[in-house]
Amino acid sequence: MQVTLLGAVLVPLALMWALRPVRLLQLTLFASIFAAAAAMIFGGFGLQPGMVPGLLFIAYVVLQYALGMRYPGEAAALRNTLPLQGLLAYAVVSAWLLPEMFAGSVLVEPQKVDPLALSALVPLHFTFGNVTQTLYLTINVIFAMTVSSFMTRAAIPYERIIAAYLLGGYVVVGLTFWQFGNRISGIPFPDELLQSNPGWAIVTQSLGSVPRVQGPFTEPAGLAGYMAGVALCCLWLSVRGYQTMKPNLLLALAIATTLLSTSTTGIAMLVIGLPFTLALASVGGVPGALGRMGKTVALLVLGASLTIGPILILKPELIDSINLVVESTLNKGDSDSYRERSASDNGALATVIPTYGLGVGWGSYRSSSLLPGLLANGGIFGLTMVLWFGVRVVRLARQVRAACPGHPGQILVDGFLASLGCQLVTALISAPMISGMDFYLQLGCVIGVLARMSIDARAGHEQRRPAKQIVSAPVAAPSAVSG
């Protein structure tokens, strides 16, 4: 076992906060931005930084249960995660049985492709990828369940938790612009610190003369997906009137960072997501939303004009670079990478019929996007569980928002739902699976806070209910008896 430089800071910090669960959640959100790094290395396997505080949080909650601690809304929280539990159960069984059941009869693209192989597709067989991917899902689902139960406690510092997420966004912005400076002018950049995970093959990319940056992530698409989620989170918080960590400022920086990545997926998410979020806010009946939307858009336009305008005047050659990025984005469908991704997804979909909709077993196929990957690895049942879970969360959010307006936990629900939606759509476009612990932490927070809001709504309803009046029958006066 080898502890990296990042792990030398992260592990002691997590151990110091082992009995402070909110700190562990904040540290998980922050540490997860270092997606290309490792806290510890075991042979060729690198432990993701977010897992260090995440696993300690799971241990904390398990210890609390062992000591007899119970959370007020744990039953509701765990009930709302039933689809995730069903997905996990099927993943464990399928990873064990299906690769043997359909061995050699179906072609799959494994988690790690042999660079010397003539084709990316190989006959199905049980691999170490079945073990690792199932282990990742197990940890993530358990993490979401423990977070959801914990978040039903009273007196949770909701604003401090989402502030940790936004702080991570600011740090990613700084690291990305630092790396961009390294690529264009040779400024020293800590590549070895941020890209220390041996399980990732990280290469330097460029788009013609335009350098592509990924910051602390494994590839530009990972950076763009994360920052697009931060941007939509900030936009929704701004529309809702929250001022935590200056969301308008981070919104502008997140948009600039996403554009700097030159990722087609990230740019598409901004083009689609920002107008959709504004449209949703305009019809949502949020008091003062239109005024705040106008102010936010005006500040973005003004900031872009004051920043980009002088730069283009001083450096007119940058216009050619911008045209190159735009042209590459519009012609993405004709690129070799797009054809490779499409072939990978088509291969995943081609496994559904030969396996009778059961799938090839969790971790057997590495697709290019989420939906084909779910169908290939989890079959029709796995996809059904995910859809069921999404419907339950959206329905619960609508019911609770109407029943408990003004709840302090609403900031977490608003911000994290916007971020989760963006991450999900990004994965549908260009991610084989969602395995980051920050995603499942946000998911657990939303479920737990909604369960807590339901409890508070019922308590408020009981307090407002008038007490039943007990009316006693009048007592007749004794009659006079004459002697």
N, C-alpha and C positions, 0 to 999 in steps of 0.2 A: 504494500500500500504506500502511495506517495501523496503527501499533502501539498497542494499547489500554493502559490503565493496568495491567491485569492482565498483559498481555503484556510490559510494561516490566520487570516483576519476574520473570516466568516464563522468558522467553527467555534472559536472562543466566544465570539459575540452571541451566537445562538445558545451556547451552553450557559452563558451568564444570564440570559433571559429565558431559560428553560421553564421557569415557574411563572412567567409573565406571558400568558397566551396572546394578548393583544399585540405585544411586541413581536412575538413570533410570526403573527399574521402580517404585520407591517414588514418585517424582514423578508418574509417569503415573497411578497409583492415586489420589493426592491431587488432582491437577489435574482429574481427570475429574469431580469433584463439581460443578465450575462449568459445568454443562451448558448454561446459558442465556447464557454469556459467550463472548467471542471473544478469542483472543490477538492475532490480526492480522486486519485487514479488507481484502479485495481486492474493491473495487467493492461489490456486494451480497452477497458471500460472506464468511462469518466462519470463520476457522480455529479449530476447537475446541481448548481449552487442553490436553486430554490428548494431542492429536496432536503437540505440540511435542516433549516428551520421548520419545513413542512413535516418531516418525520418526527421531529421533537414535539410539534404541536399534537400530532396523532398520539404520541406516547403520553403527553400531558392529559388529554381527554380520557384515554384508556385508564390511566392511573386514577383519575377522578371517579370514573365508574367503579373501579375496584374498591375505592374507599367509600362507596355508597352515594356519591354525588349524582344528582339527577337534574336535568334542565327542564324548565317549565313547558317548553313547546317542542320537546324532542319527538314526541309521538307524531305530531303534525309534520315536523321537518322530515323525519325518516319516511313517513308515508308519501310525501311528495317526491322522494328520491327512489320510489319503487321501480320506475322504468330503468333507472341507472343500475339498480341492483339486479334487475332481470337481464340487462345487457352484460353485466359482469359475469353472472352465472353462466350464460350461454357462451361467453368468450372462453371461460375456463374449460368448459366441457368440449367446445368445438376445437380448441387448440390441441386437446389431448386425443380426440377421436378422429376428426375429419381428415387430417393429413394422412392417417393410416388407411382410412376408409376409401379415399379417392386417390391413393398414391399412384403416381405414374399415368393416371388417366386424364389429368387436367394440367395445362401449362400455366405457370405462375411466374411473377417477377418477384424474387426474394428480397428481403430487407437489404442485403448486401450482395450486389451483383459482381460476379467474377469478371475483372477487367480483361481477361484473356478469352472469355467465352465468345463464341460467334454470335450468340443471340442473348438478349436480356431475359427471355422466357425459358424456363427449365421445367421439367416434370415435377409435379407436386410431391414433396416429401417433408417429413418432420425436420425442422431446423431449430437452431438456437433462437432465431427470431420469434418463434412461437412462444418461447419462454419469456424473453425480454419484453415483448409487447404486451403479453398478458400480465406480467408483473407491473409494468407501467400503469396499465388500466386499473389493476387492483389497488395500487397505492393511490391513484388519483380519485377513484370512486370512494374509497374509505376516507380520504381527505375531505372530499366534498360533504360526505355524511357527517363527519365530526365537526366540520366548520358550521354546517347548517344547524346542528344541535346546539353548539356553543353560542351562536348568534341569537338564540332565543332568550338569552339572559337579559335581565334588566340592566340599565345603566351601561350600555356598550358605547364607547366613544366612536360613533360612526364617522364623524368628520376626520378624525385622526387616521382611520383606516384608509379612506379614499385619498387622503393627503399623501400617504406613502406611495400609492399608485401614481399620482400626479408627479411626485418628486422623482420617481423612476423615469417618467417621461422627460423631465427637464435634464436628467443625467444623460439619457440616450441622445437628446439633442446636442448636448455639449460634446459627447464622444464622437458623434457622427460628423460634426463640423470640424472637430480635431482631426479625424481620419481624412476628411476631404482636404484639409490643409497639408496633411502628410503626402497625399497622392499628387498634389499639384505643385508643392514647393519643398517637399522633403522634411517637413517638421517631424521630429521624433514622435512615434506613436507606440503605445505598449501592446503590440500585436501578440507577443508571447503570453502576456497576462490575460488578454481577452479571448484568445483562441487556443486555450490549453487543453481542450477535450480531444483525446485521441480518437474518439469514435466519429468525428466529423472530418470530412475532407474539404478544407476551405481553400479556395483559390482566389487570386486577385482578378477581378473582372473589369472590363472597360467596354464602352459603346463607342467605337471609333476613337476619337480623341477625348471623349468624355469619360472620366473615371467613374466606376460604379462603387458605391460605398455600402457597407452593411453594418457599420458601428459594432456593437457588441453581439450581433447576431451572426448566424452561419452564412447567410446570403442576403442580397438586397431585398428579396421578396419577404423574408422574415422581418427585416427592419420596417419595411413599408406596411406590412400587415399590423405590426404592433403600433406604429405611430398613427396609422389611420384609425385604429381603435381609440387611441388617446385623443385624437382630434374630434371624433364623434362624441366621446365622453365629455370633453370640454365644451363642445357646442351645446349639448343638451343641458349641462350644468349652467351654462351662461343663460340659455333660454329660460330655465327654471328660476333664475335669479340668485344662484349660489355664487359666492365670491371666494371660495376656498382655493388657495394656491394660485390665484389670478388666472382663471381658466381662459380668459380672452387672450392673454399673452401666450399661454402654452398652446392654444389653438393655432395661432399664427405660426409659431415655431414648429408645431407638429406637421402642419401643411407643408412648410418649407422643407422639412426633413424628408417627408414622404416624396416630394418632387425630386429632391436631391438623390434619392436612391435610384431613380429612373426605372423603378419597377412598374411594369404595366398593370399588375394586380393592384398595387397601392394607388396608382393614379386613377384606375377605374373605380376603386372604392371611394375616393374623394369626389369624383365626378357624379357618382350615383348617390353616395351616402349623405353628403352635405345638403344637397337640395331636398332629399327625402326627409332628413331630420327636420329641416326648416318647415317643410310642408306639413309634417306630422304635428309639429308644435303649433302651427297656425290654425289647425282644425281641432286641437285638443282642448280648447277652452281654458288655457292657462292664463290667469290674470296678468296683464302687462307683457305677455309673450311677444306680441308684435313690435312693441317699442324696443324691447331688449334685442330682438332679432335685427331690427334696423340699425341699432347702435353697434351691434357686433359686426354686421356686414360692412358698415361704414368704416369702422376701425380697421378691418382687414384690408379694404380697398385703399384706405389712406396709408397704412403701413407698407403695403406692397408698392404703392406709387413712390413713396419717399425712399424706399430701399432699392427697388429694382431699377427704377428710372435712372438715377445717377450712375449706377453701375453700368448699365447698357450704354450710357453716353460716354463714359470713360473707357469702356471696353466693348466697342461695337462688334468685335469678333465673337463675343459670346452669343450673339444672335444665331450664328451658324451652329453652335453647339445646341442651342435650344431647338432649332429646326430639326437637328439630327435626332434628338430625343423624341420630339413629336412624331416625326416620320417613323421612327422605330416602333413607337406605341401603336400608331394606326395600322402598321403593316405587320403586327405581331402574328397574325394568322398565317402569314406566309413564311415564317421563320422555321429553322430546323428544330429549335427547342419546342415550339408549339406542336410540330408534327410528332416529336418524340413523346411529349406529354399526352397527346391525343391517342397515340398507339398504346401507351401504358393504360390509359383509362378504358379503351376499347377492349384490351385484354382482360381487364378486371371484370367488365360487364359480361364478357364471353364465358366466365366461369359459372354464372348463375344457373343456366339451364342444365349443363352437365352434372351439377351437384344438386339438382332438384330444389334449388332455392335455399339450401342449407349453408352454402358458402364453403370455402376451402380451409377454414379454421383460422382463428384469430392470430394475426401475425404472419400468415403465410404469403400475403400479397402486398407489395408496396406500390400503390397506385400514385397518380399525379394529383388527384383531387379527392375530396372527402366522400362524396356520394358513391362513386364507383368502388372506393376502398371499403366503405361500410358494407355494400352489397357483397363484395368478394369475400371479406373476412368474416362478417357477421351474418350474412345471408339476409333473407327477407325479415326474419325475426329481429335481428339487430337493428335494421333500419326502422322497423315498426316501433321498437322501444325508444329510439331517439326522437321520432316524430311525436309519440305519445308524451314524452317528457317535455318537449317544447310546447305542446298545446297546454299541458298542465301548468307550466310556469307562467305563460302569457295569460291564461284564464285567471289564475290566482292573483297575479299582479293587478288585473283590472278590478276584480272584486274587492281586494284589500284597499286599493287606492281610493275607491269610492266610500268604503266603510270607515276609513281612518285617515282623513285628510290632515295635513300639517304634522305628521309624525316625524320626529327627528331622524329616523332611519330611512326616510324617503330619499335622502341624498345618495345613499349607497345603492338603493334600488334604481334610481334614475341613472346615475353615472355608470354603474356596472352593467345594467341592461343594454345601454347604448354600446359599451365596449364589447360585451359578449356577442351582440348581434353582428357587429362589424367583424369580429374574429371568426364567427361562424360562416358568414358569407365569403370572407377571404379564403377560408379552408375549402369551401365549396368550389372555389375557382382554382386554387393552386396549392393545396396542402393535403398530403396523404392521410393525416390523422392529427387530432389536437391532443397533445400530450403534455403541454406546459402546466405546471402546478398553479400558476397564477390564474389560468382560465378556470380551473376547478375551484380555486379559492373564491373567485368572484361568483361562481355559480352557487357555492355553498352560502356565501353571504346573502345573496338575493333570496334564496329559499328560506334561510333562517330569519332574516329580517321580516319577510312577508308573514312568516308564522308568528313572529313576535307582534307584528302589527295587528294580526287577527286576534291575538290574546288581548291586546290593549283595546281594540275596538269592542270586543265583548264586555270587557270590564267597564268601559265607558257607557255602554248601553245599559248595563245593570245599574250603574250609578244614577243614570238619568231616569230609570223606570220609577214611577211614583210608588211609594210604599202602600200596601193594601191596608185599608182602614177596617178596623174591627168594630162593628156596631153591636152593642149589647142591647138586649130587650129591656125596656123600662120596667123597673120594679114597682109593683103596685103598693100604694100606701095601705097600712093596716086599717081596717074599718073599726069604727067605734062600737063597742058592745054595751048596750044599756042593761043595767042590773035591775 
